[in-house]
Amino acid sequence: MSTPTLRRPASTARPPSLPDPFPTSGPAEHRPVSSRPAVSDDLLTLGLSLLVLAALLPLRRVFIGTEWVRPVIGSAVLALGIGWGSRRLRVGPVTHLAMSIIGLLVFVTIAFLPATAAAGLLPTLRTLDALRDLFVYGLELVSLRPSPTFAEAGLLLLAVTGVWLIAYLADGMMFVLRSPLAAITATLVLWCVPLAVAPGGESIVVPSLAMLGAAGLLLLLGNANATGTWGTPVFAGTSSARSGPVPLMGWAMLTAAALCGVLLAGALPGFQERPVYNVRGGSGTTITTNPIVNIRDRLVATNTGPVLRVDADRPVYMRTTALDTFNDREEWGIDGTIGGSNVRGTVADPPAIPTETVQVEVLIEGIETGAILAPTPYLTTEVAGSRASDMRYDADLATLTVPGDTPLVRGDRYRVTASLPQPDAEVLRAVQPDPNSPHTALPANVPQLVNDLAEQIVAEAGATTMFDRALAIQNHLRTWSYSTQPQLGNGSTFIERFINGQQGYCEQFAGTMAVMLRTMGIPSRLAVGYTPGTQGDDGLWEVTNANAHAWVEVDFGDLGWVAFEPTPRTDGNVLVPDGESVVPTRTVAMAQAEGEGVPDPVGPGELPQSRQTEDPRTAEDPLVPLGSEAPASVGSGSGGAEDGGVPWLLVLLALAGVGVVALIGARGRMAPQRPPEERIERARLRAERVGAAVGRARRTGETDAEYFVRLADGHPSGAALAGPSTRADFAPAVTVADARTAEGAAGTIRSRLLGRASRTARARLAILEALSR
């Protein structure tokens, strides 16, 4: 068997191969030199980019949908691209850091807050204030949103910033510390965090294989330069050396490691097993930080199929639960638990007012995995069917739940008897608000603007009773614009910005109305669930994710809770009460189709133009915290400035501009500043690569004069290149004229050889030159 040895180069005075991303220390005359081609910084940047992209794959376990992909990948490309440009411009680390921070600031301004920027691009002081608020809000959402969750603006800002930071650190560890292992360690943090915080149930073979392959590739490329400085490995009994930037044994080790990782992962203890502890709790109480997140999981925009099929004689809201607390983070929620007793026969007594009894049968279709809140009309009095014995009823929230270990699944059916309250408007006007109700509590940081606007609305409407005040605020909010991509208005809080912008979606409308009512001492809360949906030819109401919704309920004491609808949904699939019909039997869309007037102060007939431009298929209400921006504003749609989306073309053009400037600056500065020795070495390598591509590589022991004369077929360019090359090895110094002679001779040799080279040889040369840059 041949034994590999390391051959010491014939001349130790020869400068090292250039470029050398990992030069050894010490005087040049004592450094061993290899004829192995060095791996270029450009190729190492490509390897590092693949590693960072592989580390991003587990994020699909954290976010629902694909809205997060473009901004997150864009932040990684930004950090690595600025690092590449900085090396081309040969700027220092401080300048590199400044360029990266400025680039990140411009990027997040365009992606999240274009309305606050000058010319939609340059950050302003208003932008910095808004970014601070959004960042802090994202930190709060981390403790409230279980994974997977929608890519809300606050959470996405955290992800973008974190990815940029890891990519920047990995770039520095790779090209400043010259440590591929340190760069891999940094990206492992990015890879592991999503796997630690996100639930299981999904194979991690693909993310693991991608990460392992990218890390191994970077190790091979990075360490190829370091091992190459020891010389070229020569095998006994052979006539030529094994050359190339990465040894064949390295590729074999990488392949073996990847196969072992994939094949042996399943043997690890606990691999893909059920969790040791189920955080949803047992059968007595359903644990949940905020029931709204259970609804959010159903709002997958790409799923347009039915969630429920409801057999009912009239349109009804399918309510899941109520949110009765409003905290200083502007979050509607509950006190942390949904309790209740087992359902046995009658669930609840009908209210002491006239009611309409409605029989409803519910068929579960495409509901999300792990659903524990059972959609029912308000007020449910009886439940029957196969799942009735599993359900529990919380009287305070009027909520039906099933145990977390036996959630609702496709095909489940249950029958509901509901007593829909039918209060008379005059009776409601006689009710006074309860001053001791817990449903008027508000945090101290609610802006005074909220109460001032509420008082202004009721004063202009001449409303004096609790019912008329609620009706006036509902009707006023319905004159605002509905949008799933609201522009960020002015203000220090989200609710204040929503009021100033007068544009938003269901939870912003409903949440704002409930806070307004509470500032006037009127007990109120949010209800969450689904609007009636669309009635098919078979008479069944089909409810999809687009029907997810939030509305307002007001407590009228012994008369119970009465629903109000402040959201001007573009699809008209809402039930809007007025002074004549407190509990309407037809949606706005049904009334418009029949040519009747509707209880909408906007007026009968067509909706405002601002409400007609939205695609009805995307008109679902993403139930996000009050005042936060829609996920679509940072990743979905066409990205045009007209529809409030992200101008991604502008971002890409800006990044491309940075690269072009860096490249032009590099090309303009490199050649004049290189010493003659470096220029001669590059000319020599250029000729050697052409020779290797056309099958005329240097022979063992062949001198420069012998090789280049043979390569040029006796043409004077061979001797012209051999002279400066030999002087660079042995003479005390070489001149700029020597460098020019070598460069011109190498160019002539290249032209002569390529003039009669085959297409395969030309392709081989292109690959060799790409690897050497």
N, C-alpha and C positions, 0 to 999 in steps of 0.2 A: 504493500500500500504506500502511496506517495505521502511523504511527510511535508506539511507546509512549513516554510521558513520565511523570515523577513529579510529581503535583500536590501542592503544599504545602497542608496544611490551612488553613482560613480562620483558625482561632485557634490560636496556639501555647501559650496559657495553659492549655489543656484538659488534664486529667490523662490519662496513657496508658490504653489499654484494659486492663481487668483481667479475669482474672489475667494477668500478664506474666512467664513463666518466664525470659525473657532481657532484662531491662531494660538500657537503655543508661546509661552513666555521665554525670554532669554534672547541673547544676541542671535541675529540671523545666521551667522556662520556656524553656530552650534546646533541649529535646528535641523532634524532630519526632514527630508523632503520626499514626497511621493509623486509618482506620475499618475496616481489615481485622480480622476476629475473630481474637483470639489463640488459639493452640493451648494447651489446658490441660495441667497436669501429669498429670492422670489419663490423657489420651490419649497423652502421651509415655511414661508408664509402660507402657501397653498396647503401644506400639511397641517399647519396650525388651524387654518380655517375649517378644514374637514373635522378636526378634533372638536372645535367649538360647536359646530353644527351638530355633530353626534351627541354632544352633551345636552343639546336643547330638546332632543327627542322625548325624554320623559315628561316635558311640560304638557304634552297632550293628555296626561292623566290629571292635570290640575285644572285646565280650562275646557269648557264645553265649546264645541264649534272650532272654527279656524280663524276667528277674528284676531287672535293673538299672534298669528304666524308672521305677518309682514312687519309689524313694528318691532317684534322681538328679534327676528333675523336681521332687520335693518339696523338695529343698535349694535349687533355683533359685527356686521359688515362695516359699520361706521368706525368702530374702535380699531379693528384690524386694518382697514383701509387707510386711516390716518397714520397708523404706525408704519405701514409700508411707505406712504408718502414722506413721512419724516425721515426715514432712512435714505430715501432717494435724494431728499434735499440736504441730508447730512446736518440736520439740526440737533441741538442738544436735548437732553431729557426734560429740562424745564419748558422749553418751547414746545416739545411734543405733548407734554401734559396740558399746557395752555390750549393748544390746538384741539386736543381731545375734549376738554371741558366745553370750549366754545361750540364745537361740533355737536356735542350731546345737547347743549342748551337749545341750539337752533332746531335740532331734530325733534325734541319733545315739544317745542313750541309749535312746530308745523303739525305734529301728530295729534296733539291734545288740545292746544289752545290757540288756534290760528286767529280767532276773533280778537285776541288781546295783543297781537303782534303788529308791529309797524309794517305795512305792505304785506301783511299775512306771512311774514318770514322772520323779521328781526324781533327778538324779545324786548319787552319793555318792563318798566317797574311793575306795571299791572300784571304782566306775565309772571314775574317772579313771585308776587303775592299769591296768584292763583295756583302756581305750581307748588308752593309751600302748603297751601290748604289741601290740594289734591293729594300730595304725598302723605300728609298727616292722616287724611281720611283713608288712604289706602292701608296705612298701618293699623287703623282701627278695624277695617274690614277683614284683615287677616285673622283676627280673633272671632269674627262673626260668621264668616263664610266657609262652610265645609267644602272640601274638594269632592268632585269637580264642580266648578262654578263658572259663571259667565265672565267674560273678560271686561269687567267694569273698568272705567277709566283709572280709578285709584289703584286697583290691583295691577293693572297693566303698566302703569307708570313705575310701580315698584319692580316689576319684572324687567322692564326695559332698562332701568337704571342698574339693576343687579347684573344683568347680562353684559351691559357695557363695561361695568367695573371688572368683572371676571375676564372678559376678553382683553381689556387694557392690561391687567396684571399678567395674564398669560403671555401677551406679546412682549412685555418687559422682561419676564423671566426667560423667554426664549432668546431674545436678541440683545438684552443687556447683561443678564447673568449668564447667558449661554448655557442654560440648563434645560434640556427637554423634559427631564423628570419633574422639575419644579413647575413647568408649564402644564404638564399633565395633572399634577396635584391640584393646581388651581381650578382646572376645568372639571375635575372630579367633584369638587364642591357643588358646582352648577349641576352636575349630573345626578348627584345623590339627594339633594334637597327635595326635588319633586317626588322622588321615589319614597322618601320618608314621610312626607306630609299627605300624599295622595293615597286613596284607598287602593287595595289590591284588586284581584279579579281579572287582571289583564296581563298577558304574557310579557315578560321583560327580555325575552330572547333577542328580539331585533334591536332594542336600545343597547343591550349589553354587547352584542356582536359588533354593532357599529362603533361603540366606544372603544372596545378592545382593539378592533382593527385600526381605527384612527390613531389611538395611542401608540400601538406598535409601529405603525408607519412613521410617526413623528420621531420615535426613538431611533429607528433605523436610519432615517435621514439625518437627524441631528448628530448621532454618534459616528456616522460614516466619515464626517470630516475629521473628528478627533482621532479615530483609529487610522485614517489615511495618512496622518503625518508621520507614522512610524515606517512607512515604506510599503511597497507592493508585495503581497504574498506570492511566493514562487513555490511550485510543487516540484519535488525531485523527479527527475526523469522527463520533465516537460520542457519545451523550448520557448514557451511564452508565458507571460505573467497573466494572472487573472485580474482584470481591471473592471472598473465600474464604481459608481458612487456608493452602492449598497452591496455587500457580499451576498452571494447566493445562500449561504448558511443563515443569514439574517432573515431572508424571506421564508425559508423553511421553518425557522423557529417561530415566526409570526403566525404562519398557517397552523402549526401544531398547537400553539397556545389558544388560538381562536376555536379550533375544534374541541380541545379539552374543555374550554369554558362552556361551550354549548352543550356538550354531551354530559358533563358532570354536574351541571347546575341543578338538575332535578334530584340529585342525591343529597343536597344540602338539607339539614334539618329544618322543617317548617316551610319549605319552599311551596308557595301558593296555597298554603293551608288557611283555614278560617282564623280570624283574630282570636286571641286568648280572651279578650274582654269585649263585650258588645256594648258600645256607648249609648245605644238607644234605650237601654233599660229593660225592665221586665214587663209583666202584664198589668201592673197597677198604674203606672204613670209613664207617659210618653215623654222622653227627654228631648228637648230641642232648644237651641239658643234663640232661634227665630223661625217661626213656621213659614215665613216667606221664602226661605231657601228651599223648602220642599216643593214649592210651586215653581221656583226658578229652574229647577232641574227638568221641568217639563217644557221649558221654553227653548227647545232646540230649533233654531230657525229653519234648518234644512228638512225638518220633519213636518210635512204638511198633511199627514194622515190624521184620522180621528183619534182623539184621546178618550172621549166618551161617546156613547150613543144613548140618548135620553128619550124615553117614551113618555111624552107629556102632552096634555091637551092645549097648553098655552106656553109661551116662552117664559122661562124662569131663570134667574141667576143660580148657578150651581156653586154654592158657597162652601169653602173648605174650613175656614176658621176666621177669627177676628184678632186684630192687633190693638191692644188697649193701653199701651204705654208709649210715651214719646220722651226720649232721653236727650242729654246735652250733646250727643253726637248726631242728632237729627235722624235717629233710627226709630222707626215704629216696630214694636215687638210685644212680647208678653213677659210675664214675670219669670219665665224660664221653664215652666212645665205646663203640660195639658193633662189634667187628671180626669176624674170622673168614675162612674160606676158602670158595671156591666149592663148591657141592654137586655131587659126582660120585659116583653110586652110593650107597654106604653113608654115612650122615651121621655116626653115632656107634655105638660098640660097646655092646652091652647090658651092664648091670652084672653083676658076678660073684655074683649071687644069683638065686633063682628069679624069673621074670618072667612076665607074661601078655601075649602078643602080640595087639595090637588093630589092625585095619585101619580107617582113617578116611578118608572123602572129604569135602573141605570145598568148599562153594560160597559165594563172596563175594556178599553181597546189598547191604545198605545201609551198608557200611563208609564211614567218613569220607574226604573227599578228601585225598590225600597219604599214605595209610596205608603204612607201610614195615615194620611188625612183623607177621609171619604167625602167626596163632593155630594152635597144634598141641598135642597131648597131650604130657605128659612121661612117658617119655623118647623122643623121636623118633629113630628109627634110619635110616629111609629116606624119601625124598620122590620122587614121580613126578608127571608131568603137565606141562601147557604152561608153567607158571611155574617148574618145578623148576630149569631151567638158569639162571634169573635169581637164584636164592636163594643166600644166604651163611649159614654156620652159625658161631655163636660158641659154642665148647665150654664156656667158663667159665660163661656165663649160660644155656646150653642154649636159645639164641634163634635163630630163623630170620628173616632180613630180606631185603627186596628193595631194589634201588637207588632212591634218591630221585627220579630222573628218570623211572622207570617204576614207580610205586607200584601197589598192589593196587586194582583197580576192580571194579565190579559185573560179574558173569559169570565172573570168574576161578575156575578149579578147580585143585585139587591133591590128590594122594592121599598119605597118610601111613601109614607103618608105625611103631607105637610099641611099645616094650617096657616095660609098666608094672611097676615093681618090686613084688615080692610078698614082702617080708622077713618073717621070723617074729619075733613079739614077743620071744621069749626070746633070739633072736640079737641083736636090737637092744639088749636090756638088758645085754648083755655088752660093748657098745661104750663106751669112755671118750672124753670130749671131748678134742680136740687142743688142747693149751695154746698152740701156735704158730699156730693158725688166724687168718687175717686177718679172719674173719667174727665175731670177738668184740669188735672195736674199738668204742669208744664215746667221745663227747666228754666233757669234764670237767664239763659243766653238767647232766648227767642227775641228776635229784633222787634223794636217798637213799631217798625214799618208794618208788621203783620196786623197788629191790632188797629193801627191807624187806617189801613186799607179796609179792614172789616167794618169799622165804624162808619167810614165814608160810604161803603156800599149800602149798608142797611139804612143810613140816613137818607141817601138819595132815593131808595125804594120806599121810604116811609114805613119800614118794617119795625114793629114794636114787640110782637110776640116771638117766642122761641121758634115756632114753626115758620113764620114769615121771614125771620132772619136767616134761617137755614136755606129757605127757598131763594132768597135774594142773593146770597153768596153763591149758591149753586148756579143760578142763571147768569150771574156776572162772569164766573169762571168759564162758562160755556161759550162766551164770546171770544176767548183767547184761542190760540192756534194749537192744534194737535200735531205733534211731531215726535218721532222716535229718534231724531237727531237734533235736539234743541241746541241753539247757540248759547254759549255761556254768557249770562248777563253780568251786570255790575253788582257788587255787594260783598260783604265779608262772610256771609254764610250761604249755604246752598239754597235755602228757602228764600232768602232775600234776592239771590240772583234769578231764581225762577220767577219771582214776582216782577222783577225789572224786565226780564226777557219776555214774559207772558207767552211762553211756548214750552210745551213738554208733553209728557205722556201720563198714563193713568195714575200711577202712584204719586207723581208730583201734584197733579190736580187734587186727588183725594186727600193726600197728606196735608196739603196747604189748607184746604177747606176745613179739615178737622182741627188743625191748629188755630185757625181763625175763630172757629166756634168756641174752642176752649178759652181763648183770650177774653171772650165775652161771657164766660161762665156757663156755656152750654155743653152738657156732657156728650162726648162723641168718641168714635173709634173708627178704625179702618176695617173693612171686610175684604177678604181676598178669595178668589176663586175663578169662575169663568162666566162670561156673558152667554146668552142662550144658544148661540151657534146658528146653524142653517138647517131648516127643515127640508128633508128630502121627499121624494115621491112616495116613499113608504110611510111617511108621517113621522119618522124618527128625527130628532134634532141631533145633528152631527156637530160635536164640539171638538175643536182642534187647539193646537198650541196658540194659534192666533187669537183665540178667545180668552186667554189668560187676562185677568183684570183685577183692579182694586177699586172700591167705592167707599162711601161714607155711611155710617149708621149713627143715628142720634137717639139718645135714651129719653123716652117720654114717660118714664116712671111706670106706673101700672099698665099703661097702654103698650109697653114693650119698645123695642128698637125699630125705627123706621129708616128705610134706605133712601139715600139721596145720590144723584149722579152728576158730578161736576165735569166729567171728562167729555169733550166733544170728539169722540172717536170718529175717524173718517169713514168707517164701514157702517155707521149708524146702528150697530148691534148693541144698543143700550136701552134700558128702561128708565125714562126720565119722568119723575113725578111733577105734578103741578098743583095748583090750588083746587082743581076739580077732581083730578084722579091721582090720589096719593100713591096707589100701587097700580101703575098702568099695565094693561094686558097686551100691549103691542109695543114692539121696538120702534125707534125712530125710523129705521129703514122700512119697516112694514107700513108705517103711516104715510111715508113719502111715496111708496109704491102705489098706495091706494089713492093718492092725490089729496090727502087731507093735511090740514095744518098740523104742525108738531109743536110740542112744548119746548121750542128752542128759540131763545131770543135773537138768534142770528137771522131768523126768518124762515118761512116755508120755502120749499123748492130746493135749489142748489145750495151746497155748502160753499163757503168762501173759497176762492181759488187756491189760497195757501193750503187748504185741506184736501184739494183734489189731486195734487201733484204726486201724492205718495202711492206707491204700489200697494194695493190692498193685500197682497200676499204677505207683505212685510209689515203689516200694520199691527202686529202683536205688541202687547205692552210688556216690555222687559221689566219685571218688578225689581227695580234697583232702588237703593237708598234715595230718599227725597232730595231732588236737586242734582244728583250725580248725572253725568253724561251717558248717553246711550253707547253700548259697546260698538255699534255700527260706526260711530264717529271716529274710531281709531283703527278700523280694519275692514269694514265691509263697504259694498257699493263700488261705484266707479272711481271714487276718490276725487271727484271734481270739486272745485271751490264753490260752485253754484249750489250744490246740495249739502254743503256742510261737511263733506267727507274730507279725507286726507289727500292733499295734492301729492300723491306718491311720485308722479313723474318729476315734479319739482325737486323732491328729495333725491331721487336717483340722478338727476342732472347736476345737483349740487355736489354729490359724491363723485360723479364722473369729472366735474370741474376740478375738484381737489386733486384727483389722480392725474389729470392732464397737466395741471400746473406743476405738480411734483415731478412728473416725467420730464417736462420741458426744462424745469430748473436743473434736474439731475443731468440731463444730456448737455445742457449749456455749461455746466460747471465741471463735469467729470474729466473730460479729455484734457483741458488745459492744466488741470491741477495734478494729474497723475505724473509720477516721476518716470523718467525714461526707462528704468528697469522694469516697471510694471507694464508699460506700453509694449515693450519688447516681449515680455512674457505672454501677454495677451495675444500678440501677433503670432507667436510660436504655437500657442494652444489652438488658435484659429486654423492654422494650416494643418495641425495634427488631427483636428476633428474632421476636416474635409478628407484627409487621407484615410482615416478609419471608416468614414461613410462609404467611400468608393472601394473598400477592400485593400487598401495599401497602408496598413498600420505600421508603426515603427517596429523593426525587428530587434530582438534581444541583442544588446551590446552595440547597436548602431549609433554612431555619433550624429550630432546635428548636421554637420557638413555632408556626411554620407546620406542621411535620410532625406534632407530637403532637396539635394541635387537629384536623387532618385525620384522623389515625389514630383519634381518639376520636369522630369524626363530630359535633363540636361539643359533646360532653359536657364538663362542668366538669373531669373528670379530666385532659383534655388540657392545659388551661391550668395545672392544679395541678402537673403534671409539668414543663411547660416553664419555669415560674418558677424552681424550684431548679436545674434543669439549666443555665439561662442564668447564674444567679448563680455556679454552680460554675466556669463558664468565665471570668467577668469580675470578679466581686466579690473583694475581698481575702480574705474568709473566708466559710464557710457554717457553719450550726449543726446540731446534732443534730435540731432540729425540722424544718429543711429536709430532712434525710435521711429522716425519718419521713414527711413529706408526699410526697416523691418515691416512696418504696416503696409507700405506699398507693395513689397514683395509678397507678403502673405495674401493680399488682395489679388495679385496677378495669379498666384498659384491656385487660389480658390476659383477664379473665373475660368482658367484653363481646364481644371478638372471637372467642374460642373457643366462645362460646355458639351462634354461627351458622356456625362453620367446618366444613368437610367433614372426613371421615376422613383424606384425603390431606394436608390442611393440618395436622391434628393430628400425623400421623406425621412430616411435615417439621419441625415445631416440636420434636418429641422428638429428632430427629437433631441439629438445630442446638444444642439445649441440651446434649446429650451431648458434642458437640465443644467446647463452650465451658467445660466444667467443669474 
